[in-house]
């Protein structure tokens, strides 16, 4: 492997922000500080003058090549990881989503084969798509044999992959003694199903009614129950894609009470609001914004920024799960319940959070790095070798240009998706060079 010396940059890691050099050998960081360059003869020099040096982004919530009735999500592990790298994300965590009747181990083995085409570092969470004695009996063997520590449960989508609160509690009781964690999609499935049926019976079938079928109460009710179950079982719960102010406040209160709960949100909940579901808009314009939970009101948006700043929210992920407008999402244009739920953003996460968080002084540079790298690496068991720029850590590094400005567009993004929910967003800051294990995996051409 190459020996590389990154010089003259400003290192952002942990609580530090300092002018420093970083020496890399055999895929690891060997030293960081004001280095004597003469001691590193033969090292390739990367001059990072005027740039920040940050740990590679860690996105713990993506869905690449996710099977649905409308076809797979349109980024596979190759295209999705290419997009991730271009945005400064070097590690991703995807999901095993077994079909009902399939063994967990069989689904896990097959998913591992698919994930091997990723250009980024990867790992997998194990989804629980149904609950019965056979599935329960597989949990601990999967943890022991495959090293799985995180399990995803959906409280929505009861007809296909969702489970109920009692089943979630049983999962928690199994996982907790083995030092595992549950990730939970918090939307009350019964409430959603009931509202969907009511809307369809009233002839309210347009895409904009997707949001009306999943009001804030569906998330708030589910988060409340999950916190209660985490308290009862002692099992850590990671609540994915929080979209409401109240949801974030409940997580904050749980943390203060010592309940082992983590909170996650996504850029679309920080930057978009429910005006995207205005019934005055054309149905086709609404389709890209059909994902779950839907975006909320501006008050929720600001509440989430407050939670990100005060530490109630631990992670900003993307929940990257894009579907093409043509041939996938438009299959449900006359029945919103048939629109595949999901959106993209894996390549925009860092630049959006930097532009609209750091540059607007809502979060600091150190908080930025914690939210996109250090915290998720630590929470999911990688904190001893990823997420920091310290000797012994993996040399997964981003040289960040804080000045470069661009505009997000479907014409230039790297995702395979034919639509872009951040179309026209102006951004400042981008990944100039991206290293994994000390090797340059991406660099800007201009």
N, C-alpha and C positions, 0 to 999 in steps of 0.2 A: 504494500500500500504506500501511497505518497505520504511524505512528511511535508506538512504545510505550516507556514507561519503567517497568521493574519495580523497585520500591524496597523497602528494609528487609528483604530476604531474606538468607539465609545461602547463599552460592554454594559449591557443591561441584563442583570441576572440576580435573582433573589431580591435583596433590598439594596443592591449596589447599582450605581451608575458611575462608571469611571473610565477614563482613558486608559486603555490597556491593550496588550498584544496577547494572542493565543497561539500556543504551539500544539500541533497535532501530529501524532505518530501512531501507526497501526490502528487507525480508526478511533482513537481515544484522545481526549484532551490531556496533555501531559503537563502543561503549565499555563498560567494566566496571570498577567500583571505587567509591570514595566520591565520587559525582558531585554537582556543583552543579546542583540542580534548576532554578534560574533560567536555566540555559543551554539548557534543553530545552523552551522554550515551545511549546505546541501539541501536545505528546506526550500520548497517552493514558496515564494513570497506573494501574498495577496494584500495589496494596499487598500485599507478601508477608510482612508481619510475622509472625514465628513459624513461617515456612515455609522449607524448603530450596528452592533453585533449582538444578536439575540439567539436564544435556544430555538431549535426548530419547532414549529407549531405541532401540537398534539391534538387531533380532533377525535374524541372518543365516541362520536355518534354520526355514522354515515351508513347509508344503505345502497351499496353498489350492486348492480345486477339483481335487484330484488324482484322475485317473481310475483306477478299479480295477474288477475284476469285480463287486464289490458296489455299484458306483456311486461317484460322486465323493465325496471327503471333504466333510463337510457344511457347512463354511464356505467360501464363495467369496471373491473378493478384496474385495467390498464388506462383507459381514458380518465377515470376518476382520479387515479393517483397522479397522472400527468397534470391535471388541473390543480390538484392539491399542492404539488411541488411548485408550480408556477406562482402560487400565492404564499409560499413560505411554510406550508405544512409538510412535515417530514414523517409523521406517524399518524396512522388512522386506526380506528377500531370499528369493525363492522359487526354484523349479527348473523348468527345461525337462526333461521326461521323454519323450523320443521313443519311439514304439512301434517295435518292430523292423521294419526295412525303410523307415523314414521318414528323410528327410534331416535333418541337424541344423539347417540354415538354415530349412527349412520349419517344423519344430517350434518353433524360436525365434520366428519371425515370428507364428505363431498364438498362442503363449503371451504375447507382448507385447500382443496385442490383448485377451486376457482380463485381463491385469494392469492395464489402464487404468482399470478401475472402482475401483481401490484409492484410499482416502482418505488413506492414508499414503504417504510416499515409498517407492519400490520399485526393485528391480533383480533380475536373474536370474542364477543359476548355470546352466551347461549340463550336463545329465546325459548320460552315455554308457551307453546301454542294450544295446549290442552292440559287437563289435569286428571290423572287416574293413578292407580297403584303402580302400574308399569313405569310411567314417567317418573313418579316419585322415587322409585327404586333405582333409577338410572342417575340421579343427581350426583350422589357422592362418588360413584365410580367414574363419572365424567370429570369430576374435580380432581380425583386422584390420578387418573390415566392421562388426561389431556391438559391438566393445569388450569382449567377454567375456574375463575373466581367470581365472575359477574353474570347474573342471570336477568334477562329482560322479560317483564310481564306487561301485557297490554290489558288495561281495564276497559278499553273500547274494543270495537270490532269483535263483539261476542260471537257473531255467526261464523267467524273464520279462525281467528287466532287469539281471541280474548279469553281471559279467565275472570272469575269473580273474587270478591274480597276474602271469602273464607278460604278459597284455594290459594290465594296469595299468602295468607297467614300460614298455611301449611308449608308452602315453599320457604318462607322465612324461617320457620322452625327447623327445617332441614339444613338450610344454608348457613345459618348463623354459627353453629358450633364448629363448622369447618372453615371459619374465617372468610366466608363469602359475603357477597353483597347483592341486593336486588336493585335493578333499574326499573322504574315504573312509568309507563305512559298513563298519565293521570287525566282521564276523562271518564266520567261515570257512564258505563256502557248502556245501562237500562234507560237512563235519562235521554241519551243520544238517540237510541232506537225509537223511543216513544215520540220524541220530537220530529224525527225524520218521517215516521209514519203519519203523524198529524199534518205535516206540511204537504206531503204527497197527496193525502186525502183531500186537501184543500186546493189541489192543483198548483201548488207553489213548487215548481220543479226546476226553476232556473238556477244556474250555478251560484248566484249570490245567496240563495237560500241555504247553501252549505253552512255559512257562518251562523245563520239564525237557528240551525239545528244543533249547534254546539256552543251555547251561550256560556259566559264566564262561570255560571253556577256548576256546569258539568265538571270543570277543572277543579274548582274550589272544593266541591264535595269530595272528589276523589283524593285530592291532596290531604284534606282533613283526615280522611279514613286511613290513608297510608301512614301518615305521621302517628296516628293512634296505634296502628299495627306495629310500626317500628318500635314504639315505646313499649308495647306489650311483649314483643319477642326479643328485643335487644338487637335485632338484625339491622345493619346499616341499609338505608334506602337512598338511592340516588334518583331524584325526581327530574325527569327529562323535560326539555323544552317548555319551561314555565312561561305562560303568556299573560298572566294577570298580576296586577299589583297585590291583590289580596293573597294570591298563592305565594308570592315572594315574602310577604309579611308573615305568613304562617310558618314558612321555613325558618325565617329569622327567629321567631318565637320558640320554635322547636329546638334550634341550636342553643339558645340561651338556657333552655330547660335541660340540656344535656342529652337530648335525643339524637341518635346518630343519623342525621339526615343531611344530604348534600343537595344543592340546587343548581340547575343548569338552565340557561336560556340560549336564544339564537339571535343572530343579527336581524332577522326579519321582524322579530318582536320588539327590538330596540329601535328600528328605523321605519317601519310601516305602521299604518293604522287602518281602522275598519272602513275608511272611505274607499278602499279598493273593492269593497263589496256593494257599492252604491247601485241600486237597481236601475238607475238612469244610464249606467254604462252598458255597452254591448256585452252579451253573454261571452263572446270570444275573448274580450279584454279581461274578463273576470277569471277565466279558466286557469291562468298561471298561478293564481293566488289561492287555489283550492288545496289546502294542506291542513293538517290537524295537529294541535288546535289551531283555529284561525287567528289572525292578528286582531288585536283589540283596540280600544279607544286610546286617545293620546294620553289620558291620565294613567292608564296601565303602562304605556310605553315609558312615561317618566318615572313611574314607580319601579320599573325594572332597572332603569339607569341608576336610581338611588340604591337599589339592592346590589347591583354590580359594584357600585362604589363603596358600600359599607360592608361588603363581604358576605351578605346573605346568599348571594349567587356566587357559586364557586367557579363555574366554568361557562364559557361561551363556546358552544359547538355549532355545527351547521345543520344537523339532521339532513344531510345532503341526500336527497332521494328524488331526482328530477324525472319528469315524464314529458314526452313531446306533446306539444299543443295539437299537432296534426297527427291523427291516427291513434292517439292514446287519450289525452284529456277530452278531446272533442267527442269521444264516444259517449260521454255523459252529458252532452250539452242540453239534452231534453230531459234529463233526470240526474240531478246533482249527486245522488247516492251512487251513481256508477262512474263518477269521475275518479281516477286514481289519485289518491292524496299524496302530495309530496312536492318539493321544490329543490332547487339547487343552491349553490353558494360556496362550495368547498374552496374555490380559488379566491373568493373575495373576503373571507372572514377577517384576516389580519388587517387588510387595508381599510375595510369599513370600520373596524373597531378603533384603529389608529386615527383615522380621519375624524370620525364622529364621536369618539370617546376621548382620546388623548389630546387632539388638537383643540377640542372644545373645552378642555380642562374638567371633564366629568370624571376621568380616571387618570392616574399617573402612568408613566412609562412602565414602572415596576408592576403596577396592577395589570396593565396590558399583557405583560409577559406571563404573569401568574395565571390569568384567565385563559390564555390560549395555549399555554405550554406547561408551566410548572405544576399547577393545580391538577389538571387531568392526569398528568404523568404520575403524580403522587397518589391520587385517589385510586387509580386502577393498577397500582402495584409496580410502576416503573420508575418511581421516584429516586431509586438509588443509582440510576444510570441515564435517565433522560430528564429534560426539563430545566437543567441548570448548566452553566458554563464553568465547571470546576474540574480540577484534575481527577481523572478516573472516569469521568462521564463520557458517554458516546459523543463523538464529534458530529452531532446533528446540529448544524449551525446555519443561521440566515444572516447574510450581510444585507442590512435594511437601508434603502435609500429614503431618507425622510423628506425629501424635497420634490421628487418627481410627481407630476400631476397627470391624471388620466381620467377618462370617462368610461364607465362600464357600459358595454353594449353586447347584444347578442351576436353582432357581427364580428366581434374580436375575442369573446370569451372562449375558453378552451374546453368547456363542457360539450358533450354531444347534444345537449338540449337545444331545441329550436325556439325557446323563449327565454326571457331573462327578467326576473322580478325586480332587479336593481337597474333596469335600463335607464340610462341618463344620469345615474348617480355620479357626481364628481368626487374623485378621491385624490388624496395626497399621501405619498409614501407607498413603497412597494418592495418586494423581495428582489434584490439585484443578483445575488448569488445564493444558491441553496446547496448545502453539503449534507450528505448522509454518510456517517462513518468516515469522515475526512475526505470523501470523494465528491467533487462537484457534480450534482445531478441536474441542476438547472441554472441557467444564467440568462439575463436579458441580452438581447441581440443589439439593442441600440445604446 
